[in-house]
């Protein structure tokens, strides 16, 4: 194999990879927004669980 053939083949593979790996910005932004919503819901659930545990523990101590 000549070096010229390898170089041309490499350029073709690079072009194919570039066209296949295009990502839309709107898709990324919507995915980020969904991740934020999920994270917010998890944090809210964790906070509610913590407050409930503290409340139950406080009630048990007062009895």
N, CA, C and O atoms as a Tripos MOL2 file, in Angstrom:
@<TRIPOS>MOLECULE
protein
  252   251    63     0     0
PROTEIN
NO_CHARGES

@<TRIPOS>ATOM
      1 N           0.8400   -1.1730    0.0000 N.3       1 UNK1
      2 CA          0.0000    0.0000    0.0000 C.3       1 UNK1
      3 C           0.8900    1.2420    0.0000 C.2       1 UNK1
      4 O           1.8600    1.3360    0.7510 O.2       1 UNK1
      5 N           0.5480    2.1400   -0.8190 N.am      2 UNK2
      6 CA          1.3440    3.3560   -0.8670 C.3       2 UNK2
      7 C           0.8470    4.3330    0.1940 C.2       2 UNK2
      8 O          -0.2810    4.2340    0.6750 O.2       2 UNK2
      9 N           1.6920    5.2510    0.5360 N.am      3 UNK3
     10 CA          1.3380    6.2460    1.5490 C.3       3 UNK3
     11 C           0.2150    7.1440    1.0530 C.2       3 UNK3
     12 O          -0.6150    7.5960    1.8410 O.2       3 UNK3
     13 N           0.1870    7.4040   -0.2470 N.am      4 UNK4
     14 CA         -0.8580    8.2640   -0.8060 C.3       4 UNK4
     15 C          -2.2280    7.6150   -0.6480 C.2       4 UNK4
     16 O          -3.1990    8.2930   -0.3140 O.2       4 UNK4
     17 N          -2.3150    6.3080   -0.8860 N.am      5 UNK5
     18 CA         -3.5790    5.5940   -0.7580 C.3       5 UNK5
     19 C          -4.0530    5.6270    0.6980 C.2       5 UNK5
     20 O          -5.2340    5.8470    0.9640 O.2       5 UNK5
     21 N          -3.1310    5.4070    1.6340 N.am      6 UNK6
     22 CA         -3.4900    5.4350    3.0520 C.3       6 UNK6
     23 C          -4.0220    6.8070    3.4530 C.2       6 UNK6
     24 O          -4.9950    6.9110    4.2000 O.2       6 UNK6
     25 N          -3.3800    7.8510    2.9520 N.am      7 UNK7
     26 CA         -3.8020    9.2110    3.2790 C.3       7 UNK7
     27 C          -5.1960    9.4900    2.7380 C.2       7 UNK7
     28 O          -6.0300   10.0550    3.4460 O.2       7 UNK7
     29 N          -5.4640    9.0990    1.4820 N.am      8 UNK8
     30 CA         -6.7910    9.3230    0.8950 C.3       8 UNK8
     31 C          -7.8480    8.5240    1.6440 C.2       8 UNK8
     32 O          -8.9450    9.0170    1.9070 O.2       8 UNK8
     33 N          -7.5100    7.2980    1.9810 N.am      9 UNK9
     34 CA         -8.4520    6.4590    2.7220 C.3       9 UNK9
     35 C          -8.7480    7.0730    4.0890 C.2       9 UNK9
     36 O          -9.8920    7.0570    4.5430 O.2       9 UNK9
     37 N          -7.7420    7.6040    4.7310 N.am     10 UNK10
     38 CA         -7.9210    8.2550    6.0300 C.3      10 UNK10
     39 C          -8.8340    9.4740    5.9100 C.2      10 UNK10
     40 O          -9.6900    9.7000    6.7660 O.2      10 UNK10
     41 N          -8.6480   10.2590    4.8450 N.am     11 UNK11
     42 CA         -9.4980   11.4320    4.6470 C.3      11 UNK11
     43 C         -10.9440   11.0310    4.4210 C.2      11 UNK11
     44 O         -11.8520   11.6910    4.9280 O.2      11 UNK11
     45 N         -11.1780    9.9600    3.6700 N.am     12 UNK12
     46 CA        -12.5480    9.5060    3.4210 C.3      12 UNK12
     47 C         -13.1890    9.0420    4.7260 C.2      12 UNK12
     48 O         -14.3470    9.3630    4.9940 O.2      12 UNK12
     49 N         -12.4510    8.2940    5.5360 N.am     13 UNK13
     50 CA        -12.9930    7.8290    6.8190 C.3      13 UNK13
     51 C         -13.3040    8.9960    7.7370 C.2      13 UNK13
     52 O         -14.2960    8.9750    8.4640 O.2      13 UNK13
     53 N         -12.4580   10.0110    7.7040 N.am     14 UNK14
     54 CA        -12.6730   11.1890    8.5430 C.3      14 UNK14
     55 C         -13.9380   11.9280    8.1090 C.2      14 UNK14
     56 O         -14.7060   12.3850    8.9550 O.2      14 UNK14
     57 N         -14.1600   12.0480    6.8020 N.am     15 UNK15
     58 CA        -15.3660   12.7080    6.2880 C.3      15 UNK15
     59 C         -16.6150   11.9300    6.6760 C.2      15 UNK15
     60 O         -17.6220   12.5290    7.0550 O.2      15 UNK15
     61 N         -16.5650   10.5960    6.5850 N.am     16 UNK16
     62 CA        -17.7160    9.7710    6.9520 C.3      16 UNK16
     63 C         -18.0360    9.9260    8.4290 C.2      16 UNK16
     64 O         -19.2030   10.0380    8.8070 O.2      16 UNK16
     65 N         -17.0160    9.9330    9.2560 N.am     17 UNK17
     66 CA        -17.2250   10.0930   10.6920 C.3      17 UNK17
     67 C         -17.8120   11.4600   11.0030 C.2      17 UNK17
     68 O         -18.6940   11.5830   11.8520 O.2      17 UNK17
     69 N         -17.3310   12.4720   10.3260 N.am     18 UNK18
     70 CA        -17.8150   13.8310   10.5680 C.3      18 UNK18
     71 C         -19.2850   13.9540   10.2020 C.2      18 UNK18
     72 O         -20.0330   14.6150   10.9220 O.2      18 UNK18
     73 N         -19.7250   13.3390    9.1080 N.am     19 UNK19
     74 CA        -21.1210   13.4570    8.7050 C.3      19 UNK19
     75 C         -22.0320   12.6260    9.5910 C.2      19 UNK19
     76 O         -23.1950   12.9810    9.7800 O.2      19 UNK19
     77 N         -21.5290   11.5320   10.1360 N.am     20 UNK20
     78 CA        -22.3590   10.6840   10.9800 C.3      20 UNK20
     79 C         -22.4810   11.2110   12.3920 C.2      20 UNK20
     80 O         -23.4410   10.8700   13.0830 O.2      20 UNK20
     81 N         -21.5560   12.0190   12.8440 N.am     21 UNK21
     82 CA        -21.5490   12.4300   14.2330 C.3      21 UNK21
     83 C         -22.0810   13.8480   14.4510 C.2      21 UNK21
     84 O         -21.7340   14.4890   15.4420 O.2      21 UNK21
     85 N         -22.9110   14.3370   13.5460 N.am     22 UNK22
     86 CA        -23.4890   15.6630   13.7560 C.3      22 UNK22
     87 C         -24.5440   15.5880   14.8500 C.2      22 UNK22
     88 O         -25.3470   14.6570   14.8980 O.2      22 UNK22
     89 N         -24.5250   16.5810   15.7210 N.am     23 UNK23
     90 CA        -25.4620   16.6320   16.8330 C.3      23 UNK23
     91 C         -26.1850   17.9730   16.7670 C.2      23 UNK23
     92 O         -25.5720   19.0180   16.5530 O.2      23 UNK23
     93 N         -27.4770   17.9200   16.9510 N.am     24 UNK24
     94 CA        -28.2570   19.1600   16.9220 C.3      24 UNK24
     95 C         -28.2250   19.8120   18.2920 C.2      24 UNK24
     96 O         -28.3630   19.1510   19.3210 O.2      24 UNK24
     97 N         -28.0400   21.1170   18.2780 N.am     25 UNK25
     98 CA        -27.9640   21.8700   19.5280 C.3      25 UNK25
     99 C         -29.2860   21.8250   20.2770 C.2      25 UNK25
    100 O         -29.2990   21.7600   21.5060 O.2      25 UNK25
    101 N         -30.3910   21.8590   19.5550 N.am     26 UNK26
    102 CA        -31.6970   21.8330   20.2190 C.3      26 UNK26
    103 C         -31.9130   20.5070   20.9390 C.2      26 UNK26
    104 O         -32.5220   20.4740   22.0080 O.2      26 UNK26
    105 N         -31.4140   19.4060   20.3570 N.am     27 UNK27
    106 CA        -31.5240   18.1160   21.0270 C.3      27 UNK27
    107 C         -30.7280   18.1130   22.3200 C.2      27 UNK27
    108 O         -31.1880   17.6020   23.3410 O.2      27 UNK27
    109 N         -29.5410   18.6820   22.2730 N.am     28 UNK28
    110 CA        -28.7160   18.7410   23.4790 C.3      28 UNK28
    111 C         -29.3610   19.5990   24.5520 C.2      28 UNK28
    112 O         -29.3690   19.2300   25.7270 O.2      28 UNK28
    113 N         -29.9030   20.7440   24.1510 N.am     29 UNK29
    114 CA        -30.5380   21.6300   25.1290 C.3      29 UNK29
    115 C         -31.7710   20.9850   25.7440 C.2      29 UNK29
    116 O         -32.0000   21.1210   26.9460 O.2      29 UNK29
    117 N         -32.5610   20.2930   24.9520 N.am     30 UNK30
    118 CA        -33.7490   19.6400   25.5040 C.3      30 UNK30
    119 C         -33.3460   18.5110   26.4450 C.2      30 UNK30
    120 O         -34.0020   18.2860   27.4620 O.2      30 UNK30
    121 N         -32.2730   17.8030   26.1130 N.am     31 UNK31
    122 CA        -31.7940   16.7430   26.9940 C.3      31 UNK31
    123 C         -31.2950   17.3230   28.3140 C.2      31 UNK31
    124 O         -31.5270   16.7440   29.3750 O.2      31 UNK31
    125 N         -30.6120   18.4610   28.2520 N.am     32 UNK32
    126 CA        -30.1210   19.1100   29.4720 C.3      32 UNK32
    127 C         -31.2890   19.5670   30.3350 C.2      32 UNK32
    128 O         -31.2590   19.4110   31.5550 O.2      32 UNK32
    129 N         -32.3200   20.1340   29.7050 N.am     33 UNK33
    130 CA        -33.4880   20.5850   30.4640 C.3      33 UNK33
    131 C         -34.2040   19.4160   31.1340 C.2      33 UNK33
    132 O         -34.6580   19.5390   32.2720 O.2      33 UNK33
    133 N         -34.3090   18.2740   30.4330 N.am     34 UNK34
    134 CA        -34.9350   17.1020   31.0290 C.3      34 UNK34
    135 C         -34.1130   16.5930   32.2110 C.2      34 UNK34
    136 O         -34.6690   16.2060   33.2390 O.2      34 UNK34
    137 N         -32.7940   16.5950   32.0610 N.am     35 UNK35
    138 CA        -31.9250   16.1670   33.1560 C.3      35 UNK35
    139 C         -32.1010   17.0840   34.3730 C.2      35 UNK35
    140 O         -32.1120   16.6110   35.5090 O.2      35 UNK35
    141 N         -32.2380   18.3870   34.1360 N.am     36 UNK36
    142 CA        -32.4380   19.3230   35.2400 C.3      36 UNK36
    143 C         -33.7490   19.0370   35.9630 C.2      36 UNK36
    144 O         -33.7990   19.0680   37.1930 O.2      36 UNK36
    145 N         -34.8160   18.7560   35.2060 N.am     37 UNK37
    146 CA        -36.1090   18.4510   35.8220 C.3      37 UNK37
    147 C         -36.0170   17.1950   36.6790 C.2      37 UNK37
    148 O         -36.5420   17.1540   37.7910 O.2      37 UNK37
    149 N         -35.3500   16.1740   36.1580 N.am     38 UNK38
    150 CA        -35.2050   14.9310   36.9000 C.3      38 UNK38
    151 C         -34.3940   15.1670   38.1730 C.2      38 UNK38
    152 O         -34.7380   14.6640   39.2430 O.2      38 UNK38
    153 N         -33.3230   15.9320   38.0460 N.am     39 UNK39
    154 CA        -32.4740   16.2380   39.2120 C.3      39 UNK39
    155 C         -33.2540   17.0290   40.2630 C.2      39 UNK39
    156 O         -33.1220   16.7730   41.4600 O.2      39 UNK39
    157 N         -34.0670   17.9870   39.8150 N.am     40 UNK40
    158 CA        -34.8720   18.7850   40.7360 C.3      40 UNK40
    159 C         -35.8710   17.9020   41.4760 C.2      40 UNK40
    160 O         -36.0630   18.0550   42.6820 O.2      40 UNK40
    161 N         -36.5100   16.9740   40.7550 N.am     41 UNK41
    162 CA        -37.4750   16.0740   41.3870 C.3      41 UNK41
    163 C         -36.7940   15.1560   42.4020 C.2      41 UNK41
    164 O         -37.3480   14.8900   43.4690 O.2      41 UNK41
    165 N         -35.6050   14.6750   42.0750 N.am     42 UNK42
    166 CA        -34.8680   13.8210   43.0140 C.3      42 UNK42
    167 C         -34.4980   14.5990   44.2650 C.2      42 UNK42
    168 O         -34.6260   14.0930   45.3800 O.2      42 UNK42
    169 N         -34.0410   15.8300   44.0780 N.am     43 UNK43
    170 CA        -33.6680   16.6490   45.2340 C.3      43 UNK43
    171 C         -34.8760   16.9330   46.1140 C.2      43 UNK43
    172 O         -34.7740   16.9190   47.3410 O.2      43 UNK43
    173 N         -36.0120   17.1900   45.4910 N.am     44 UNK44
    174 CA        -37.2340   17.4440   46.2470 C.3      44 UNK44
    175 C         -37.6460   16.2070   47.0370 C.2      44 UNK44
    176 O         -38.0080   16.3090   48.2090 O.2      44 UNK44
    177 N         -37.5940   15.0500   46.4050 N.am     45 UNK45
    178 CA        -37.9560   13.8070   47.0920 C.3      45 UNK45
    179 C         -37.0060   13.5220   48.2410 C.2      45 UNK45
    180 O         -37.4390   13.0860   49.3080 O.2      45 UNK45
    181 N         -35.7220   13.7620   48.0420 N.am     46 UNK46
    182 CA        -34.7430   13.5450   49.1010 C.3      46 UNK46
    183 C         -34.9740   14.5060   50.2660 C.2      46 UNK46
    184 O         -34.8550   14.1170   51.4280 O.2      46 UNK46
    185 N         -35.3030   15.7500   49.9570 N.am     47 UNK47
    186 CA        -35.5710   16.7350   51.0010 C.3      47 UNK47
    187 C         -36.8020   16.3630   51.8080 C.2      47 UNK47
    188 O         -36.8030   16.4730   53.0340 O.2      47 UNK47
    189 N         -37.8390   15.9290   51.1300 N.am     48 UNK48
    190 CA        -39.0740   15.5240   51.8180 C.3      48 UNK48
    191 C         -38.7960   14.3250   52.7200 C.2      48 UNK48
    192 O         -39.2890   14.2640   53.8460 O.2      48 UNK48
    193 N         -38.0120   13.3780   52.2280 N.am     49 UNK49
    194 CA        -37.6810   12.2020   53.0360 C.3      49 UNK49
    195 C         -36.8690   12.5930   54.2670 C.2      49 UNK49
    196 O         -37.0930   12.0550   55.3510 O.2      49 UNK49
    197 N         -35.9400   13.5130   54.1140 N.am     50 UNK50
    198 CA        -35.1160   13.9480   55.2400 C.3      50 UNK50
    199 C         -35.9580   14.6700   56.2860 C.2      50 UNK50
    200 O         -35.8280   14.4190   57.4840 O.2      50 UNK50
    201 N         -36.8150   15.5600   55.8250 N.am     51 UNK51
    202 CA        -37.6780   16.2960   56.7620 C.3      51 UNK51
    203 C         -38.6270   15.3340   57.4680 C.2      51 UNK51
    204 O         -38.8640   15.4800   58.6670 O.2      51 UNK51
    205 N         -39.1630   14.3750   56.7650 N.am     52 UNK52
    206 CA        -40.0570   13.3860   57.3800 C.3      52 UNK52
    207 C         -39.3220   12.5670   58.4210 C.2      52 UNK52
    208 O         -39.8650   12.3000   59.4930 O.2      52 UNK52
    209 N         -38.1000   12.1640   58.1270 N.am     53 UNK53
    210 CA        -37.3210   11.3680   59.0820 C.3      53 UNK53
    211 C         -37.0240   12.1720   60.3440 C.2      53 UNK53
    212 O         -37.1280   11.6530   61.4550 O.2      53 UNK53
    213 N         -36.6610   13.4180   60.1710 N.am     54 UNK54
    214 CA        -36.3850   14.2720   61.3320 C.3      54 UNK54
    215 C         -37.6500   14.4760   62.1460 C.2      54 UNK54
    216 O         -37.5990   14.4550   63.3760 O.2      54 UNK54
    217 N         -38.7740   14.6720   61.4920 N.am     55 UNK55
    218 CA        -40.0470   14.8700   62.1900 C.3      55 UNK55
    219 C         -40.4340   13.6260   62.9790 C.2      55 UNK55
    220 O         -40.8180   13.7200   64.1450 O.2      55 UNK55
    221 N         -40.3350   12.4640   62.3470 N.am     56 UNK56
    222 CA        -40.6800   11.2130   63.0400 C.3      56 UNK56
    223 C         -39.7360   10.9940   64.2120 C.2      56 UNK56
    224 O         -40.1760   10.5930   65.2890 O.2      56 UNK56
    225 N         -38.4470   11.2510   64.0220 N.am     57 UNK57
    226 CA        -37.4890   11.0740   65.1030 C.3      57 UNK57
    227 C         -37.7960   12.0390   66.2540 C.2      57 UNK57
    228 O         -37.6990   11.6700   67.4250 O.2      57 UNK57
    229 N         -38.1580   13.2550   65.9160 N.am     58 UNK58
    230 CA        -38.5130   14.2340   66.9540 C.3      58 UNK58
    231 C         -39.7690   13.8140   67.7180 C.2      58 UNK58
    232 O         -39.8280   13.9720   68.9370 O.2      58 UNK58
    233 N         -40.7390   13.3000   67.0390 N.am     59 UNK59
    234 CA        -41.9800   12.8440   67.7010 C.3      59 UNK59
    235 C         -41.6830   11.6730   68.6240 C.2      59 UNK59
    236 O         -42.2110   11.6020   69.7340 O.2      59 UNK59
    237 N         -40.8330   10.7470   68.1640 N.am     60 UNK60
    238 CA        -40.4750    9.5930   68.9930 C.3      60 UNK60
    239 C         -39.7460   10.0520   70.2500 C.2      60 UNK60
    240 O         -39.9790    9.5080   71.3290 O.2      60 UNK60
    241 N         -38.8780   11.0340   70.1280 N.am     61 UNK61
    242 CA        -38.1270   11.5170   71.3030 C.3      61 UNK61
    243 C         -39.0320   12.2200   72.3060 C.2      61 UNK61
    244 O         -38.7640   12.1610   73.5060 O.2      61 UNK61
    245 N         -40.0810   12.8760   71.8620 N.am     62 UNK62
    246 CA        -40.9620   13.5920   72.7930 C.3      62 UNK62
    247 C         -41.8930   12.6520   73.5410 C.2      62 UNK62
    248 O         -42.4600   13.0460   74.5600 O.2      62 UNK62
    249 N         -42.0660   11.4360   73.0740 N.am     63 UNK63
    250 CA        -42.9700   10.5000   73.7660 C.3      63 UNK63
    251 C         -42.2790    9.8790   74.8840 C.2      63 UNK63
    252 O         -42.8630    9.0610   75.5940 O.2      63 UNK63
@<TRIPOS>BOND
     1     1     2 1
     2     2     3 1
     3     3     4 2
     4     3     5 am
     5     5     6 1
     6     6     7 1
     7     7     8 2
     8     7     9 am
     9     9    10 1
    10    10    11 1
    11    11    12 2
    12    11    13 am
    13    13    14 1
    14    14    15 1
    15    15    16 2
    16    15    17 am
    17    17    18 1
    18    18    19 1
    19    19    20 2
    20    19    21 am
    21    21    22 1
    22    22    23 1
    23    23    24 2
    24    23    25 am
    25    25    26 1
    26    26    27 1
    27    27    28 2
    28    27    29 am
    29    29    30 1
    30    30    31 1
    31    31    32 2
    32    31    33 am
    33    33    34 1
    34    34    35 1
    35    35    36 2
    36    35    37 am
    37    37    38 1
    38    38    39 1
    39    39    40 2
    40    39    41 am
    41    41    42 1
    42    42    43 1
    43    43    44 2
    44    43    45 am
    45    45    46 1
    46    46    47 1
    47    47    48 2
    48    47    49 am
    49    49    50 1
    50    50    51 1
    51    51    52 2
    52    51    53 am
    53    53    54 1
    54    54    55 1
    55    55    56 2
    56    55    57 am
    57    57    58 1
    58    58    59 1
    59    59    60 2
    60    59    61 am
    61    61    62 1
    62    62    63 1
    63    63    64 2
    64    63    65 am
    65    65    66 1
    66    66    67 1
    67    67    68 2
    68    67    69 am
    69    69    70 1
    70    70    71 1
    71    71    72 2
    72    71    73 am
    73    73    74 1
    74    74    75 1
    75    75    76 2
    76    75    77 am
    77    77    78 1
    78    78    79 1
    79    79    80 2
    80    79    81 am
    81    81    82 1
    82    82    83 1
    83    83    84 2
    84    83    85 am
    85    85    86 1
    86    86    87 1
    87    87    88 2
    88    87    89 am
    89    89    90 1
    90    90    91 1
    91    91    92 2
    92    91    93 am
    93    93    94 1
    94    94    95 1
    95    95    96 2
    96    95    97 am
    97    97    98 1
    98    98    99 1
    99    99   100 2
   100    99   101 am
   101   101   102 1
   102   102   103 1
   103   103   104 2
   104   103   105 am
   105   105   106 1
   106   106   107 1
   107   107   108 2
   108   107   109 am
   109   109   110 1
   110   110   111 1
   111   111   112 2
   112   111   113 am
   113   113   114 1
   114   114   115 1
   115   115   116 2
   116   115   117 am
   117   117   118 1
   118   118   119 1
   119   119   120 2
   120   119   121 am
   121   121   122 1
   122   122   123 1
   123   123   124 2
   124   123   125 am
   125   125   126 1
   126   126   127 1
   127   127   128 2
   128   127   129 am
   129   129   130 1
   130   130   131 1
   131   131   132 2
   132   131   133 am
   133   133   134 1
   134   134   135 1
   135   135   136 2
   136   135   137 am
   137   137   138 1
   138   138   139 1
   139   139   140 2
   140   139   141 am
   141   141   142 1
   142   142   143 1
   143   143   144 2
   144   143   145 am
   145   145   146 1
   146   146   147 1
   147   147   148 2
   148   147   149 am
   149   149   150 1
   150   150   151 1
   151   151   152 2
   152   151   153 am
   153   153   154 1
   154   154   155 1
   155   155   156 2
   156   155   157 am
   157   157   158 1
   158   158   159 1
   159   159   160 2
   160   159   161 am
   161   161   162 1
   162   162   163 1
   163   163   164 2
   164   163   165 am
   165   165   166 1
   166   166   167 1
   167   167   168 2
   168   167   169 am
   169   169   170 1
   170   170   171 1
   171   171   172 2
   172   171   173 am
   173   173   174 1
   174   174   175 1
   175   175   176 2
   176   175   177 am
   177   177   178 1
   178   178   179 1
   179   179   180 2
   180   179   181 am
   181   181   182 1
   182   182   183 1
   183   183   184 2
   184   183   185 am
   185   185   186 1
   186   186   187 1
   187   187   188 2
   188   187   189 am
   189   189   190 1
   190   190   191 1
   191   191   192 2
   192   191   193 am
   193   193   194 1
   194   194   195 1
   195   195   196 2
   196   195   197 am
   197   197   198 1
   198   198   199 1
   199   199   200 2
   200   199   201 am
   201   201   202 1
   202   202   203 1
   203   203   204 2
   204   203   205 am
   205   205   206 1
   206   206   207 1
   207   207   208 2
   208   207   209 am
   209   209   210 1
   210   210   211 1
   211   211   212 2
   212   211   213 am
   213   213   214 1
   214   214   215 1
   215   215   216 2
   216   215   217 am
   217   217   218 1
   218   218   219 1
   219   219   220 2
   220   219   221 am
   221   221   222 1
   222   222   223 1
   223   223   224 2
   224   223   225 am
   225   225   226 1
   226   226   227 1
   227   227   228 2
   228   227   229 am
   229   229   230 1
   230   230   231 1
   231   231   232 2
   232   231   233 am
   233   233   234 1
   234   234   235 1
   235   235   236 2
   236   235   237 am
   237   237   238 1
   238   238   239 1
   239   239   240 2
   240   239   241 am
   241   241   242 1
   242   242   243 1
   243   243   244 2
   244   243   245 am
   245   245   246 1
   246   246   247 1
   247   247   248 2
   248   247   249 am
   249   249   250 1
   250   250   251 1
   251   251   252 2
@<TRIPOS>SUBSTRUCTURE
     1 UNK1         2 RESIDUE 1 A UNK
     2 UNK2         6 RESIDUE 1 A UNK
     3 UNK3        10 RESIDUE 1 A UNK
     4 UNK4        14 RESIDUE 1 A UNK
     5 UNK5        18 RESIDUE 1 A UNK
     6 UNK6        22 RESIDUE 1 A UNK
     7 UNK7        26 RESIDUE 1 A UNK
     8 UNK8        30 RESIDUE 1 A UNK
     9 UNK9        34 RESIDUE 1 A UNK
    10 UNK10       38 RESIDUE 1 A UNK
    11 UNK11       42 RESIDUE 1 A UNK
    12 UNK12       46 RESIDUE 1 A UNK
    13 UNK13       50 RESIDUE 1 A UNK
    14 UNK14       54 RESIDUE 1 A UNK
    15 UNK15       58 RESIDUE 1 A UNK
    16 UNK16       62 RESIDUE 1 A UNK
    17 UNK17       66 RESIDUE 1 A UNK
    18 UNK18       70 RESIDUE 1 A UNK
    19 UNK19       74 RESIDUE 1 A UNK
    20 UNK20       78 RESIDUE 1 A UNK
    21 UNK21       82 RESIDUE 1 A UNK
    22 UNK22       86 RESIDUE 1 A UNK
    23 UNK23       90 RESIDUE 1 A UNK
    24 UNK24       94 RESIDUE 1 A UNK
    25 UNK25       98 RESIDUE 1 A UNK
    26 UNK26      102 RESIDUE 1 A UNK
    27 UNK27      106 RESIDUE 1 A UNK
    28 UNK28      110 RESIDUE 1 A UNK
    29 UNK29      114 RESIDUE 1 A UNK
    30 UNK30      118 RESIDUE 1 A UNK
    31 UNK31      122 RESIDUE 1 A UNK
    32 UNK32      126 RESIDUE 1 A UNK
    33 UNK33      130 RESIDUE 1 A UNK
    34 UNK34      134 RESIDUE 1 A UNK
    35 UNK35      138 RESIDUE 1 A UNK
    36 UNK36      142 RESIDUE 1 A UNK
    37 UNK37      146 RESIDUE 1 A UNK
    38 UNK38      150 RESIDUE 1 A UNK
    39 UNK39      154 RESIDUE 1 A UNK
    40 UNK40      158 RESIDUE 1 A UNK
    41 UNK41      162 RESIDUE 1 A UNK
    42 UNK42      166 RESIDUE 1 A UNK
    43 UNK43      170 RESIDUE 1 A UNK
    44 UNK44      174 RESIDUE 1 A UNK
    45 UNK45      178 RESIDUE 1 A UNK
    46 UNK46      182 RESIDUE 1 A UNK
    47 UNK47      186 RESIDUE 1 A UNK
    48 UNK48      190 RESIDUE 1 A UNK
    49 UNK49      194 RESIDUE 1 A UNK
    50 UNK50      198 RESIDUE 1 A UNK
    51 UNK51      202 RESIDUE 1 A UNK
    52 UNK52      206 RESIDUE 1 A UNK
    53 UNK53      210 RESIDUE 1 A UNK
    54 UNK54      214 RESIDUE 1 A UNK
    55 UNK55      218 RESIDUE 1 A UNK
    56 UNK56      222 RESIDUE 1 A UNK
    57 UNK57      226 RESIDUE 1 A UNK
    58 UNK58      230 RESIDUE 1 A UNK
    59 UNK59      234 RESIDUE 1 A UNK
    60 UNK60      238 RESIDUE 1 A UNK
    61 UNK61      242 RESIDUE 1 A UNK
    62 UNK62      246 RESIDUE 1 A UNK
    63 UNK63      250 RESIDUE 1 A UNK
